[in-house]
Amino acid sequence: MIARIWRTGLRAERAADYEQFATTRSLPMFRRQDGCLGVLFAEGSGEGIVITLWDSIEAVARLDKSAEYHQTAAALSDSGVLDGDQTVRMYWVTGGFLDPQVPLVDDRTR
């Protein structure tokens, strides 16, 4: 399994717009990518990250060639919510777990 981590700076006043974009545009796009096993979105301290999990390096290569991915990335870039440089790193997953019974929700209000 491959973990692909994309990092970016975010305009603090546009954090809600970033979260909305992730939910309405990015999440459905990643669900349609062959070989994508999951995606996590996180933000804080003026930074956003997207962690995607892939079944193979070939699946990541397909994402890099995907017209839908490039259209989604361009729309996010054009939205004005990003600030600064973006980086992408990939890692081989060597262990761990994600409990499927724990909902992935924003719990900052607890």
N, C-alpha and C positions, 0 to 999 in steps of 0.2 A: 504494500500500500504506500502511496505517495501523499505527503502533505504539501500543499502549495500555499504559501502565505504571501498575501499582497498587503502592503502597508502604504498608508498615505496620510498626509496631514489634512485636517478638516478645519473649515471656518467654524469657529465655536457657535456663532449665531445661526448657523445652518445645520446643526447636528440633527434636528428633527427631520429636515429635508433629506439628509443622508439616510437616516433610518427608514423613511418612507420609500425612498428609491430602492434600498436593499430589499425591502419586503415586496414591493410591487413589480420591480423590473428584474433585479439580479437573481432573487430566489427562484422565480419561475424559469429563468434562462438556464441556471445551473441544473435544475431538475431535468431539463431536456437534453443535457449533454451526456452522451454515451460514455460510460465509465466513471461518472461522478457518483461517489458513494455518500457524500454529505457536504454540507457547507455550514459554517458558523460565521456570524457577523459580530464584531465587537467594536466599541468606540469608547474613548475616554481621554481626557487631558489633551484635547485637540488632535487626536490621532484616531484613525480607523484601520481595522484589519479585517481581512476576509481569509478564513482558513477553509480550504477545500480539500477533500479527501478523494483520492483517485485509485482505481484498481490497477493502473499500470502507467508507466512513463509514456506509453503510446497514447493513452487517453489524454494526458496533459498536452501532448503534442497536437492532438486533434483540437483541443480547446484553443490552442494558440492559432490554429488555422480557421476557427469557426467564425463565419460572417456574423452570426447572431451575437457571439461574445464581443466582437469588435464593435458592433453597433451599440451594444449596451454600454461598453466602456466609453465610447465616444459621447453618448448621451449623458453619462455621469460627468465626464470631463466638461461638457458644455453647460452643465447645470449650475456651475459656479460654487459648488459646495466644497470642492477640493482645494487644498492649500499646500503648496510645496511639492516636493518630489514624491514619486511613487517607487516602490521597490517590490520585486518578486523574488522569493527564495523557495527552493524545493528541498524536501527532506524525505528520506526513507523512514517510514514509521516502524519503530522497533518494539513497541509495546504500549500498554495503557488500556483504557476503557472509556466508554461514554455510556452511561446508564440510560437505556431507552425509556425508562419510566419517569425520568426527571424531565419536566417540561423546560424547553429552552425559551425562557421569557425574561423580560427585563425585571429584575427584582430589586432595583435601587430604591424603591419606595418602601421596602420592608424595614 
